């Protein structure tokens, strides 16, 4: 079963077991041709009651007009399941909206079940990088590069954007995911779930390699990722959706509107 199929299966199960409120607020940052700047990377959907979900605005320029035509008011009062079940679409606009709704629905279910989320463990810290390691980064994680260099470990960065090779000539960046076969620890950006590339990435991991998927948009149940051999999923739990959207609108830091989460395969007992 494909990853997107498993997420749709989870959403169907969750919505059958839990009362999922309608969408209350939506935030869309301005669209920027050539890629979003760091302060406009995320859109958000909040549900009545405060649960919310984030998604990257990861769109080609050809989708700019369609994105800018989106009106938050068009989503108010709608059932988030309607959009969540479109996950896996070839349309990056639908994919963006569906991931935000998947995150919101999962977080609503976590709240209803009073699931105790681990917010104290540092997902990056679980990699425990030492000199003997070779770390594969899927997506560029600048803070981790300093740590890797400080301990004297080796690393390689797997990217989709060829221009980053010229932009960072001092870094070992490659477009070839097969390089991950030489790594005993792999750190993936959560964007790999949004752009449907995680299954391909995992196909290149070496036997026994520790795999972590980390990023603000990992606000969903980790079950589908654990089933694929991922060991750690680190993301964001939104404590107050309305507060988060207000801060996004004002260009402020998220602060206490969110908290980090860490799921570990070895200790995870399931939420559903």
Protein Blocks (a to p, Z undefined) as FASTA:
>chain_A
ZZklmmmmmmmmmmmmpccdddfbdcdddddehiacfklmbccdddehiiacdddddddf
klmmmmmmpcfklmgopafklmmmmgoiablklmmmmmmmmmmmmmmmmmmnopacdfkb
cfklmnopafkbccddehjafklmmmmmmnopacddddfblklmmmmmmbccdfblklmm
mpcbdcddfklmmnopmmmmmmmpcehiacddedfklmbcfklmmmnopabdcddddfbl
klmmmmmmnopafklmbccddddfklpgbjZZ
